[in-house]
Amino acid sequence: MKENFEINEKMKLFLGWISAEKGLSDNTRKSYFFDLVRFNGFLKNNNLSEDTVSLQELQKHIEDLHDIGFAPTSIQRCISAIRGYFRFLCDENELQSDPTENLDAPRKPRYLPGVLCQEEIELLLDAAFEEKRSAAIRDRSILELLYSTGMRVSECISITIDQFLANSEYMFVIGKGNKERIVPVGEIAREWVLRYIDEERPLFSKPVSANYLFINQKRGHPLTRMAVWNIITQAAAKANILTHISPHTMRHSFATHLLEGGCDLRIVQEFLGHSSITTTEIYTHVSSAYLVETHRFFHPRQKKKLT
C-alpha cells in the first residue's frame, strides 16, 4: 500500500518560507516535511484544523509519537516544526493566537555514567602496573591521577611537569572553555607520578617532548586520548573487569565515591569543573544505588521477612 505523504497549502507555504528566509538545510526541510505530514494526518483523523486544535490535542499528538517509539530527539524536532509552523501562521495573520506556546518538549534522557566500585578501582590500578613491563609506572601514574583528581583525559594529557610540581597538594588545571580550576592531588597519586618522573620518564624523553608530563616511549611525544584509552582497557582486561570502561570512567567513579563518602555536591561540582550544578546532579542518581544497598544491609527491618 502506497503511503500518502500529504500536507496542506499552508504547510507548503511554511516550508517554502523556511527555505528562503531561514536558510535551513535541505535535510532539515525534509525532516520538517515528514513531521508536518504526520501532523496533517493527525488533524485529519481527528477532524481538526489549525484554528481549532487545542494545546491538549497537540500534546496528545506528541504523546502518540512517544508511544509508537519515536526517539526524544526526533520528538523535539517535530515540536520545533509544529511551533515554527504556528508562529508562521500567526505572523501571516492566519491565526490570532498560538496554541503551541506551552507545548511541552520531552526532556532528553540523562544517561547514567559507568562507574566502578572501589574494589574494582583497586584491581584496575594494580593491573596497570607490572614491574617488568616498560611504561608500567607511567600507566599506573595516569590512572592514579585520573581517579585522584577527577580530571578529564584531555586535561590529563596536557599537563606539564612544571604544572604538576608547582605545589605538593593541588594542581591548576585548564578545563573546558579555557577555565582554570584547582584540583587536589592525593598522596598516593602524587607518589606514583613523582616515581614516574624520577625513574621512567627520563628514558622516554626527547627534545620533541618539551615539558609535557606524560609522553610515549618511542618518540617522546605527548600521549593522545586514544593512548590513554588503550592503557585503561588493557588494564581492565588484565583485571577481568567485564564492564565497558573508558578514561572517563575514572572521572565518574571519582565523583560517585566522593558523594558516597559524604562530600557536598557543590564541592564535587568544583572538582569536576562543571559550570552548572545540574550536570553534577547526575551522580546523585548513581550513588543512590549505594545508599539502597547500605540501607538493605544495615536496617534491621530489611533483615526480617513477614510471617
Helices and strands as residue ranges (DSSP letters): H 9-17, I 18-22, H 26-45, H 55-67, H 72-91, H 118-127, H 136-149, H 153-157, H 161-165, E 170-174, G 176-178, E 180-184, H 187-195, I 196-200, H 201-204, G 207-209, H 225-238, H 247-260, H 265-272, H 277-280, H 282-298, G 300-302
